[in-house]
Amino acid sequence: MILKYEYDPLDTEDARGHFYHVCQGRVQETELPIPPPDRPYECPHCGIELEQEDFLLAQQRGWA
Ligand SMILES: [Zn+2]
């Protein structure tokens, strides 16, 4: 698991939910925005690249 998705139905300000990178087994506290298709987010700690499709997958399943 590299990405966690949380959606709070009561959170009306951001109905798109929240994404968190799971870095080496630990969920990070910093929320990540969905990156553009051609610019994946590269984690400076574990070096993994989080692509837009990973975020969309996490949005469907709750994780990716
Ligand atoms: Zn990482």
N, CA, C, O and the ligand as a Tripos MOL2 file, in Angstrom:
@<TRIPOS>MOLECULE
protein
  257   255    65     0     0
PROTEIN
NO_CHARGES

@<TRIPOS>ATOM
      1 N           0.8480   -1.1940    0.0000 N.3       1 MET1
      2 CA          0.0000    0.0000    0.0000 C.3       1 MET1
      3 C           0.8840    1.2450    0.0000 C.2       1 MET1
      4 O           1.7670    1.3900    0.8460 O.2       1 MET1
      5 N           0.6430    2.1290   -0.9430 N.am      2 ILE2
      6 CA          1.4380    3.3550   -1.0290 C.3       2 ILE2
      7 C           0.5890    4.6090   -0.8540 C.2       2 ILE2
      8 O           1.1070    5.7110   -0.6780 O.2       2 ILE2
      9 N          -0.7240    4.4160   -0.9070 N.am      3 LEU3
     10 CA         -1.6060    5.5730   -0.8350 C.3       3 LEU3
     11 C          -2.8940    5.1860   -0.1150 C.2       3 LEU3
     12 O          -3.4640    4.1170   -0.3330 O.2       3 LEU3
     13 N          -3.3350    6.1110    0.7640 N.am      4 LYS4
     14 CA         -4.5470    5.8760    1.5280 C.3       4 LYS4
     15 C          -5.5390    6.9970    1.2240 C.2       4 LYS4
     16 O          -5.1680    8.1680    1.1420 O.2       4 LYS4
     17 N          -6.7900    6.6200    1.0600 N.am      5 TYR5
     18 CA         -7.8150    7.6070    0.7600 C.3       5 TYR5
     19 C          -8.8510    7.6270    1.8690 C.2       5 TYR5
     20 O          -9.3680    6.5870    2.2770 O.2       5 TYR5
     21 N          -9.1440    8.8240    2.3480 N.am      6 GLU6
     22 CA        -10.1640    8.9530    3.3850 C.3       6 GLU6
     23 C         -11.2280    9.9210    2.9150 C.2       6 GLU6
     24 O         -10.9420   11.0010    2.3990 O.2       6 GLU6
     25 N         -12.4690    9.4980    3.1110 N.am      7 TYR7
     26 CA        -13.5720   10.3560    2.7100 C.3       7 TYR7
     27 C         -14.5440   10.5030    3.8680 C.2       7 TYR7
     28 O         -15.0730    9.5200    4.3850 O.2       7 TYR7
     29 N         -14.7650   11.7300    4.2580 N.am      8 ASP8
     30 CA        -15.6990   12.0150    5.3300 C.3       8 ASP8
     31 C         -16.9480   12.6480    4.7330 C.2       8 ASP8
     32 O         -16.9070   13.7880    4.2700 O.2       8 ASP8
     33 N         -18.0560   11.9150    4.7420 N.am      9 PRO9
     34 CA        -19.2830   12.4380    4.1270 C.3       9 PRO9
     35 C         -19.7600   13.7350    4.7760 C.2       9 PRO9
     36 O         -20.5060   14.5000    4.1650 O.2       9 PRO9
     37 N         -19.3310   13.9790    6.0060 N.am     10 LEU10
     38 CA        -19.7610   15.1940    6.7010 C.3      10 LEU10
     39 C         -18.8850   16.3910    6.3450 C.2      10 LEU10
     40 O         -19.2010   17.5320    6.6800 O.2      10 LEU10
     41 N         -17.7890   16.1110    5.6670 N.am     11 ASP11
     42 CA        -16.8780   17.1810    5.2780 C.3      11 ASP11
     43 C         -17.3610   17.8010    3.9800 C.2      11 ASP11
     44 O         -16.9950   17.3630    2.8900 O.2      11 ASP11
     45 N         -18.1890   18.8260    4.1150 N.am     12 THR12
     46 CA        -18.8130   19.4040    2.9360 C.3      12 THR12
     47 C         -17.8690   20.3510    2.1910 C.2      12 THR12
     48 O         -18.0940   20.6700    1.0230 O.2      12 THR12
     49 N         -16.8180   20.7950    2.8720 N.am     13 GLU13
     50 CA        -15.9160   21.7400    2.2180 C.3      13 GLU13
     51 C         -15.0420   21.0590    1.1700 C.2      13 GLU13
     52 O         -14.6720   21.6670    0.1660 O.2      13 GLU13
     53 N         -14.7170   19.7890    1.4160 N.am     14 ASP14
     54 CA        -13.8750   19.0750    0.4770 C.3      14 ASP14
     55 C         -14.4520   17.6840    0.2400 C.2      14 ASP14
     56 O         -14.0240   16.7010    0.8450 O.2      14 ASP14
     57 N         -15.4190   17.6290   -0.6430 N.am     15 ALA15
     58 CA        -16.1290   16.3780   -0.8910 C.3      15 ALA15
     59 C         -15.2890   15.3820   -1.6880 C.2      15 ALA15
     60 O         -15.7030   14.2420   -1.9030 O.2      15 ALA15
     61 N         -14.1150   15.8160   -2.1220 N.am     16 ARG16
     62 CA        -13.2720   14.9140   -2.9010 C.3      16 ARG16
     63 C         -12.4810   13.9670   -2.0190 C.2      16 ARG16
     64 O         -11.8670   13.0210   -2.5130 O.2      16 ARG16
     65 N         -12.4930   14.2140   -0.7260 N.am     17 GLY17
     66 CA        -11.7700   13.3470    0.1830 C.3      17 GLY17
     67 C         -10.3140   13.7480    0.3330 C.2      17 GLY17
     68 O          -9.8680   14.7720   -0.1860 O.2      17 GLY17
     69 N          -9.5920   12.9130    1.0540 N.am     18 HIS18
     70 CA         -8.2070   13.2500    1.3850 C.3      18 HIS18
     71 C          -7.2840   12.0840    1.0710 C.2      18 HIS18
     72 O          -7.6180   10.9210    1.2990 O.2      18 HIS18
     73 N          -6.1190   12.4240    0.5440 N.am     19 PHE19
     74 CA         -5.1280   11.4010    0.1910 C.3      19 PHE19
     75 C          -3.9000   11.5260    1.0890 C.2      19 PHE19
     76 O          -3.4050   12.6190    1.3640 O.2      19 PHE19
     77 N          -3.4330   10.3640    1.5310 N.am     20 TYR20
     78 CA         -2.2250   10.3450    2.3620 C.3      20 TYR20
     79 C          -1.2700    9.2770    1.8390 C.2      20 TYR20
     80 O          -1.6730    8.1470    1.5610 O.2      20 TYR20
     81 N          -0.0180    9.6460    1.7110 N.am     21 HIS21
     82 CA          0.9990    8.6870    1.2880 C.3      21 HIS21
     83 C           1.3500    7.7520    2.4430 C.2      21 HIS21
     84 O           1.5440    8.1900    3.5770 O.2      21 HIS21
     85 N           1.4260    6.4730    2.1390 N.am     22 VAL22
     86 CA          1.8970    5.5150    3.1290 C.3      22 VAL22
     87 C           3.3690    5.2480    2.8380 C.2      22 VAL22
     88 O           3.7180    4.5490    1.8860 O.2      22 VAL22
     89 N           4.2230    5.8220    3.6820 N.am     23 CYS23
     90 CA          5.6590    5.7640    3.4530 C.3      23 CYS23
     91 C           6.2850    4.6740    4.3080 C.2      23 CYS23
     92 O           6.3110    4.7650    5.5350 O.2      23 CYS23
     93 N           6.7900    3.6380    3.6390 N.am     24 GLN24
     94 CA          7.4390    2.5360    4.3340 C.3      24 GLN24
     95 C           6.5730    2.0180    5.4700 C.2      24 GLN24
     96 O           7.0530    1.7760    6.5780 O.2      24 GLN24
     97 N           5.2840    1.8530    5.1750 N.am     25 GLY25
     98 CA          4.3640    1.2630    6.1420 C.3      25 GLY25
     99 C           3.7220    2.2470    7.1030 C.2      25 GLY25
    100 O           2.8820    1.8680    7.9190 O.2      25 GLY25
    101 N           4.1190    3.5260    7.0070 N.am     26 ARG26
    102 CA          3.5630    4.5090    7.9280 C.3      26 ARG26
    103 C           2.7630    5.5660    7.1740 C.2      26 ARG26
    104 O           3.2490    6.1570    6.2090 O.2      26 ARG26
    105 N           1.5290    5.7960    7.6270 N.am     27 VAL27
    106 CA          0.6940    6.8020    6.9930 C.3      27 VAL27
    107 C           1.2020    8.1920    7.3490 C.2      27 VAL27
    108 O           1.3540    8.5300    8.5230 O.2      27 VAL27
    109 N           1.4640    8.9950    6.3170 N.am     28 GLN28
    110 CA          1.9580   10.3400    6.5540 C.3      28 GLN28
    111 C           0.8090   11.2770    6.9460 C.2      28 GLN28
    112 O          -0.3370   11.0840    6.5390 O.2      28 GLN28
    113 N           1.1500   12.3010    7.7510 N.am     29 GLU29
    114 CA          0.1170   13.2140    8.2260 C.3      29 GLU29
    115 C          -0.2320   14.2710    7.1910 C.2      29 GLU29
    116 O          -1.3250   14.8360    7.2130 O.2      29 GLU29
    117 N           0.7010   14.5360    6.2840 N.am     30 THR30
    118 CA          0.4800   15.5800    5.3000 C.3      30 THR30
    119 C          -0.4150   15.0890    4.1760 C.2      30 THR30
    120 O          -0.1510   14.0660    3.5440 O.2      30 THR30
    121 N          -1.4650   15.8320    3.9460 N.am     31 GLU31
    122 CA         -2.3970   15.4830    2.8800 C.3      31 GLU31
    123 C          -1.7900   15.8120    1.5200 C.2      31 GLU31
    124 O          -1.1160   16.8300    1.3620 O.2      31 GLU31
    125 N          -2.0330   14.9440    0.5410 N.am     32 LEU32
    126 CA         -1.4930   15.1820   -0.7880 C.3      32 LEU32
    127 C          -2.6070   15.5490   -1.7690 C.2      32 LEU32
    128 O          -3.6810   14.9480   -1.7520 O.2      32 LEU32
    129 N          -2.3410   16.5440   -2.6240 N.am     33 PRO33
    130 CA         -3.2960   16.8410   -3.6970 C.3      33 PRO33
    131 C          -3.0860   15.8620   -4.8520 C.2      33 PRO33
    132 O          -2.0030   15.2950   -4.9980 O.2      33 PRO33
    133 N          -4.1220   15.6640   -5.6730 N.am     34 ILE34
    134 CA         -3.9630   14.8120   -6.8470 C.3      34 ILE34
    135 C          -3.0400   15.5190   -7.8340 C.2      34 ILE34
    136 O          -3.3120   16.6520   -8.2330 O.2      34 ILE34
    137 N          -1.9490   14.8610   -8.2320 N.am     35 PRO35
    138 CA         -0.9980   15.5070   -9.1450 C.3      35 PRO35
    139 C          -1.5040   15.4830  -10.5870 C.2      35 PRO35
    140 O          -2.3630   14.6720  -10.9330 O.2      35 PRO35
    141 N          -0.9720   16.3720  -11.4270 N.am     36 PRO36
    142 CA         -1.3190   16.3310  -12.8520 C.3      36 PRO36
    143 C          -0.7960   15.0260  -13.4640 C.2      36 PRO36
    144 O           0.1410   14.4300  -12.9330 O.2      36 PRO36
    145 N          -1.3960   14.5760  -14.5820 N.am     37 PRO37
    146 CA         -1.0360   13.2810  -15.1700 C.3      37 PRO37
    147 C           0.4460   13.1570  -15.5270 C.2      37 PRO37
    148 O           1.0150   12.0690  -15.4490 O.2      37 PRO37
    149 N           1.0610   14.2570  -15.9130 N.am     38 ASP38
    150 CA          2.4530   14.1860  -16.3740 C.3      38 ASP38
    151 C           3.4640   14.5430  -15.2840 C.2      38 ASP38
    152 O           4.6680   14.5790  -15.5340 O.2      38 ASP38
    153 N           2.9690   14.8040  -14.0810 N.am     39 ARG39
    154 CA          3.8910   15.1690  -13.0060 C.3      39 ARG39
    155 C           3.5910   14.4040  -11.7250 C.2      39 ARG39
    156 O           3.0010   14.9510  -10.7930 O.2      39 ARG39
    157 N           3.9990   13.1310  -11.6790 N.am     40 PRO40
    158 CA          3.7530   12.3340  -10.4730 C.3      40 PRO40
    159 C           4.4880   12.9000   -9.2680 C.2      40 PRO40
    160 O           5.5320   13.5390   -9.4050 O.2      40 PRO40
    161 N           3.9400   12.6610   -8.1010 N.am     41 TYR41
    162 CA          4.5810   13.0960   -6.8700 C.3      41 TYR41
    163 C           5.6440   12.0760   -6.4740 C.2      41 TYR41
    164 O           5.3470   10.8940   -6.3010 O.2      41 TYR41
    165 N           6.8710   12.5360   -6.3340 N.am     42 GLU42
    166 CA          7.9430   11.6390   -5.9140 C.3      42 GLU42
    167 C           8.2650   11.8780   -4.4530 C.2      42 GLU42
    168 O           8.5940   12.9930   -4.0470 O.2      42 GLU42
    169 N           8.1670   10.8250   -3.6770 N.am     43 CYS43
    170 CA          8.4380   10.9430   -2.2440 C.3      43 CYS43
    171 C           9.9440   11.0610   -2.0110 C.2      43 CYS43
    172 O          10.7140   10.2140   -2.4650 O.2      43 CYS43
    173 N          10.3630   12.1180   -1.2990 N.am     44 PRO44
    174 CA         11.7980   12.3120   -1.0430 C.3      44 PRO44
    175 C          12.3630   11.2960   -0.0460 C.2      44 PRO44
    176 O          13.5810   11.1700    0.0840 O.2      44 PRO44
    177 N          11.4980   10.5790    0.6500 N.am     45 HIS45
    178 CA         11.9580    9.6410    1.6780 C.3      45 HIS45
    179 C          12.1680    8.2400    1.1170 C.2      45 HIS45
    180 O          13.2290    7.6460    1.3100 O.2      45 HIS45
    181 N          11.1620    7.7120    0.4250 N.am     46 CYS46
    182 CA         11.2800    6.3390   -0.0570 C.3      46 CYS46
    183 C          11.4910    6.2850   -1.5690 C.2      46 CYS46
    184 O          11.7530    5.2170   -2.1220 O.2      46 CYS46
    185 N          11.3750    7.4520   -2.2490 N.am     47 GLY47
    186 CA         11.6790    7.5120   -3.6710 C.3      47 GLY47
    187 C          10.5810    7.0050   -4.5800 C.2      47 GLY47
    188 O          10.7530    6.9500   -5.7980 O.2      47 GLY47
    189 N           9.4450    6.6320   -3.9910 N.am     48 ILE48
    190 CA          8.3630    6.0910   -4.8030 C.3      48 ILE48
    191 C           7.6600    7.2200   -5.5620 C.2      48 ILE48
    192 O           7.5910    8.3580   -5.0980 O.2      48 ILE48
    193 N           7.1470    6.8750   -6.7250 N.am     49 GLU49
    194 CA          6.3940    7.8610   -7.4990 C.3      49 GLU49
    195 C           4.9120    7.5600   -7.4000 C.2      49 GLU49
    196 O           4.4590    6.4480   -7.6730 O.2      49 GLU49
    197 N           4.1680    8.5870   -6.9990 N.am     50 LEU50
    198 CA          2.7200    8.4540   -6.9040 C.3      50 LEU50
    199 C           2.1090    9.1510   -8.1170 C.2      50 LEU50
    200 O           2.1630   10.3740   -8.2460 O.2      50 LEU50
    201 N           1.5290    8.3470   -8.9960 N.am     51 GLU51
    202 CA          0.9670    8.9100  -10.2140 C.3      51 GLU51
    203 C          -0.5210    9.1860  -10.0470 C.2      51 GLU51
    204 O          -1.1730    8.6750   -9.1360 O.2      51 GLU51
    205 N          -1.0350   10.0070  -10.9530 N.am     52 GLN52
    206 CA         -2.4420   10.3830  -10.8480 C.3      52 GLN52
    207 C          -3.3480    9.1580  -10.8240 C.2      52 GLN52
    208 O          -4.3550    9.1390  -10.1160 O.2      52 GLN52
    209 N          -2.9860    8.1250  -11.6050 N.am     53 GLU53
    210 CA         -3.8340    6.9300  -11.6390 C.3      53 GLU53
    211 C          -3.8240    6.1980  -10.3030 C.2      53 GLU53
    212 O          -4.7900    5.5160   -9.9610 O.2      53 GLU53
    213 N          -2.7350    6.3350   -9.5470 N.am     54 ASP54
    214 CA         -2.7110    5.7470   -8.2080 C.3      54 ASP54
    215 C          -3.7380    6.4320   -7.3060 C.2      54 ASP54
    216 O          -4.4090    5.7830   -6.5040 O.2      54 ASP54
    217 N          -3.8460    7.7410   -7.4510 N.am     55 PHE55
    218 CA         -4.8070    8.4980   -6.6590 C.3      55 PHE55
    219 C          -6.2430    8.1160   -7.0330 C.2      55 PHE55
    220 O          -7.1070    7.9840   -6.1670 O.2      55 PHE55
    221 N          -6.4800    7.9440   -8.3300 N.am     56 LEU56
    222 CA         -7.8330    7.5990   -8.7770 C.3      56 LEU56
    223 C          -8.2070    6.1980   -8.3080 C.2      56 LEU56
    224 O          -9.3540    5.9370   -7.9430 O.2      56 LEU56
    225 N          -7.2270    5.3060   -8.3220 N.am     57 LEU57
    226 CA         -7.4540    3.9540   -7.8340 C.3      57 LEU57
    227 C          -7.7540    3.9650   -6.3370 C.2      57 LEU57
    228 O          -8.6530    3.2680   -5.8670 O.2      57 LEU57
    229 N          -6.9920    4.7630   -5.5980 N.am     58 ALA58
    230 CA         -7.2030    4.8760   -4.1590 C.3      58 ALA58
    231 C          -8.5780    5.4640   -3.8570 C.2      58 ALA58
    232 O          -9.2160    5.1030   -2.8680 O.2      58 ALA58
    233 N          -9.0170    6.3580   -4.7060 N.am     59 GLN59
    234 CA        -10.3320    6.9760   -4.5200 C.3      59 GLN59
    235 C         -11.4380    5.9280   -4.6710 C.2      59 GLN59
    236 O         -12.4740    6.0110   -4.0120 O.2      59 GLN59
    237 N         -11.2110    4.9520   -5.5380 N.am     60 GLN60
    238 CA        -12.2090    3.9000   -5.7360 C.3      60 GLN60
    239 C         -12.1900    2.8570   -4.6320 C.2      60 GLN60
    240 O         -13.2430    2.4110   -4.1760 O.2      60 GLN60
    241 N         -10.9990    2.4670   -4.2020 N.am     61 ARG61
    242 CA        -10.8770    1.3410   -3.2800 C.3      61 ARG61
    243 C         -10.6000    1.7350   -1.8340 C.2      61 ARG61
    244 O         -10.7890    0.9300   -0.9220 O.2      61 ARG61
    245 N         -10.1420    3.0030   -1.6160 N.am     62 GLY62
    246 CA         -9.7510    3.4170   -0.2840 C.3      62 GLY62
    247 C          -8.2510    3.3090   -0.0680 C.2      62 GLY62
    248 O          -7.7150    3.8170    0.9160 O.2      62 GLY62
    249 N          -7.5780    2.6400   -1.0040 N.am     63 TRP63
    250 CA         -6.1130    2.5070   -0.9260 C.3      63 TRP63
    251 C          -5.5710    2.1830   -2.3000 C.2      63 TRP63
    252 O          -6.3220    1.8250   -3.2080 O.2      63 TRP63
    253 N          -4.2690    2.3120   -2.4490 N.am     64 ALA64
    254 CA         -3.6210    1.9120   -3.6910 C.3      64 ALA64
    255 C          -2.2250    1.4140   -3.3740 C.2      64 ALA64
    256 O          -1.4890    1.0210   -4.2790 O.2      64 ALA64
    257 ZN          7.5130    7.6950    0.8670 Zn       65 ZN65
@<TRIPOS>BOND
     1     1     2 1
     2     2     3 1
     3     3     4 2
     4     3     5 am
     5     5     6 1
     6     6     7 1
     7     7     8 2
     8     7     9 am
     9     9    10 1
    10    10    11 1
    11    11    12 2
    12    11    13 am
    13    13    14 1
    14    14    15 1
    15    15    16 2
    16    15    17 am
    17    17    18 1
    18    18    19 1
    19    19    20 2
    20    19    21 am
    21    21    22 1
    22    22    23 1
    23    23    24 2
    24    23    25 am
    25    25    26 1
    26    26    27 1
    27    27    28 2
    28    27    29 am
    29    29    30 1
    30    30    31 1
    31    31    32 2
    32    31    33 am
    33    33    34 1
    34    34    35 1
    35    35    36 2
    36    35    37 am
    37    37    38 1
    38    38    39 1
    39    39    40 2
    40    39    41 am
    41    41    42 1
    42    42    43 1
    43    43    44 2
    44    43    45 am
    45    45    46 1
    46    46    47 1
    47    47    48 2
    48    47    49 am
    49    49    50 1
    50    50    51 1
    51    51    52 2
    52    51    53 am
    53    53    54 1
    54    54    55 1
    55    55    56 2
    56    55    57 am
    57    57    58 1
    58    58    59 1
    59    59    60 2
    60    59    61 am
    61    61    62 1
    62    62    63 1
    63    63    64 2
    64    63    65 am
    65    65    66 1
    66    66    67 1
    67    67    68 2
    68    67    69 am
    69    69    70 1
    70    70    71 1
    71    71    72 2
    72    71    73 am
    73    73    74 1
    74    74    75 1
    75    75    76 2
    76    75    77 am
    77    77    78 1
    78    78    79 1
    79    79    80 2
    80    79    81 am
    81    81    82 1
    82    82    83 1
    83    83    84 2
    84    83    85 am
    85    85    86 1
    86    86    87 1
    87    87    88 2
    88    87    89 am
    89    89    90 1
    90    90    91 1
    91    91    92 2
    92    91    93 am
    93    93    94 1
    94    94    95 1
    95    95    96 2
    96    95    97 am
    97    97    98 1
    98    98    99 1
    99    99   100 2
   100    99   101 am
   101   101   102 1
   102   102   103 1
   103   103   104 2
   104   103   105 am
   105   105   106 1
   106   106   107 1
   107   107   108 2
   108   107   109 am
   109   109   110 1
   110   110   111 1
   111   111   112 2
   112   111   113 am
   113   113   114 1
   114   114   115 1
   115   115   116 2
   116   115   117 am
   117   117   118 1
   118   118   119 1
   119   119   120 2
   120   119   121 am
   121   121   122 1
   122   122   123 1
   123   123   124 2
   124   123   125 am
   125   125   126 1
   126   126   127 1
   127   127   128 2
   128   127   129 am
   129   129   130 1
   130   130   131 1
   131   131   132 2
   132   131   133 am
   133   133   134 1
   134   134   135 1
   135   135   136 2
   136   135   137 am
   137   137   138 1
   138   138   139 1
   139   139   140 2
   140   139   141 am
   141   141   142 1
   142   142   143 1
   143   143   144 2
   144   143   145 am
   145   145   146 1
   146   146   147 1
   147   147   148 2
   148   147   149 am
   149   149   150 1
   150   150   151 1
   151   151   152 2
   152   151   153 am
   153   153   154 1
   154   154   155 1
   155   155   156 2
   156   155   157 am
   157   157   158 1
   158   158   159 1
   159   159   160 2
   160   159   161 am
   161   161   162 1
   162   162   163 1
   163   163   164 2
   164   163   165 am
   165   165   166 1
   166   166   167 1
   167   167   168 2
   168   167   169 am
   169   169   170 1
   170   170   171 1
   171   171   172 2
   172   171   173 am
   173   173   174 1
   174   174   175 1
   175   175   176 2
   176   175   177 am
   177   177   178 1
   178   178   179 1
   179   179   180 2
   180   179   181 am
   181   181   182 1
   182   182   183 1
   183   183   184 2
   184   183   185 am
   185   185   186 1
   186   186   187 1
   187   187   188 2
   188   187   189 am
   189   189   190 1
   190   190   191 1
   191   191   192 2
   192   191   193 am
   193   193   194 1
   194   194   195 1
   195   195   196 2
   196   195   197 am
   197   197   198 1
   198   198   199 1
   199   199   200 2
   200   199   201 am
   201   201   202 1
   202   202   203 1
   203   203   204 2
   204   203   205 am
   205   205   206 1
   206   206   207 1
   207   207   208 2
   208   207   209 am
   209   209   210 1
   210   210   211 1
   211   211   212 2
   212   211   213 am
   213   213   214 1
   214   214   215 1
   215   215   216 2
   216   215   217 am
   217   217   218 1
   218   218   219 1
   219   219   220 2
   220   219   221 am
   221   221   222 1
   222   222   223 1
   223   223   224 2
   224   223   225 am
   225   225   226 1
   226   226   227 1
   227   227   228 2
   228   227   229 am
   229   229   230 1
   230   230   231 1
   231   231   232 2
   232   231   233 am
   233   233   234 1
   234   234   235 1
   235   235   236 2
   236   235   237 am
   237   237   238 1
   238   238   239 1
   239   239   240 2
   240   239   241 am
   241   241   242 1
   242   242   243 1
   243   243   244 2
   244   243   245 am
   245   245   246 1
   246   246   247 1
   247   247   248 2
   248   247   249 am
   249   249   250 1
   250   250   251 1
   251   251   252 2
   252   251   253 am
   253   253   254 1
   254   254   255 1
   255   255   256 2
@<TRIPOS>SUBSTRUCTURE
     1 MET1         2 RESIDUE 1 A MET
     2 ILE2         6 RESIDUE 1 A ILE
     3 LEU3        10 RESIDUE 1 A LEU
     4 LYS4        14 RESIDUE 1 A LYS
     5 TYR5        18 RESIDUE 1 A TYR
     6 GLU6        22 RESIDUE 1 A GLU
     7 TYR7        26 RESIDUE 1 A TYR
     8 ASP8        30 RESIDUE 1 A ASP
     9 PRO9        34 RESIDUE 1 A PRO
    10 LEU10       38 RESIDUE 1 A LEU
    11 ASP11       42 RESIDUE 1 A ASP
    12 THR12       46 RESIDUE 1 A THR
    13 GLU13       50 RESIDUE 1 A GLU
    14 ASP14       54 RESIDUE 1 A ASP
    15 ALA15       58 RESIDUE 1 A ALA
    16 ARG16       62 RESIDUE 1 A ARG
    17 GLY17       66 RESIDUE 1 A GLY
    18 HIS18       70 RESIDUE 1 A HIS
    19 PHE19       74 RESIDUE 1 A PHE
    20 TYR20       78 RESIDUE 1 A TYR
    21 HIS21       82 RESIDUE 1 A HIS
    22 VAL22       86 RESIDUE 1 A VAL
    23 CYS23       90 RESIDUE 1 A CYS
    24 GLN24       94 RESIDUE 1 A GLN
    25 GLY25       98 RESIDUE 1 A GLY
    26 ARG26      102 RESIDUE 1 A ARG
    27 VAL27      106 RESIDUE 1 A VAL
    28 GLN28      110 RESIDUE 1 A GLN
    29 GLU29      114 RESIDUE 1 A GLU
    30 THR30      118 RESIDUE 1 A THR
    31 GLU31      122 RESIDUE 1 A GLU
    32 LEU32      126 RESIDUE 1 A LEU
    33 PRO33      130 RESIDUE 1 A PRO
    34 ILE34      134 RESIDUE 1 A ILE
    35 PRO35      138 RESIDUE 1 A PRO
    36 PRO36      142 RESIDUE 1 A PRO
    37 PRO37      146 RESIDUE 1 A PRO
    38 ASP38      150 RESIDUE 1 A ASP
    39 ARG39      154 RESIDUE 1 A ARG
    40 PRO40      158 RESIDUE 1 A PRO
    41 TYR41      162 RESIDUE 1 A TYR
    42 GLU42      166 RESIDUE 1 A GLU
    43 CYS43      170 RESIDUE 1 A CYS
    44 PRO44      174 RESIDUE 1 A PRO
    45 HIS45      178 RESIDUE 1 A HIS
    46 CYS46      182 RESIDUE 1 A CYS
    47 GLY47      186 RESIDUE 1 A GLY
    48 ILE48      190 RESIDUE 1 A ILE
    49 GLU49      194 RESIDUE 1 A GLU
    50 LEU50      198 RESIDUE 1 A LEU
    51 GLU51      202 RESIDUE 1 A GLU
    52 GLN52      206 RESIDUE 1 A GLN
    53 GLU53      210 RESIDUE 1 A GLU
    54 ASP54      214 RESIDUE 1 A ASP
    55 PHE55      218 RESIDUE 1 A PHE
    56 LEU56      222 RESIDUE 1 A LEU
    57 LEU57      226 RESIDUE 1 A LEU
    58 ALA58      230 RESIDUE 1 A ALA
    59 GLN59      234 RESIDUE 1 A GLN
    60 GLN60      238 RESIDUE 1 A GLN
    61 ARG61      242 RESIDUE 1 A ARG
    62 GLY62      246 RESIDUE 1 A GLY
    63 TRP63      250 RESIDUE 1 A TRP
    64 ALA64      254 RESIDUE 1 A ALA
    65 ZN65       257 GROUP 0 **** ****
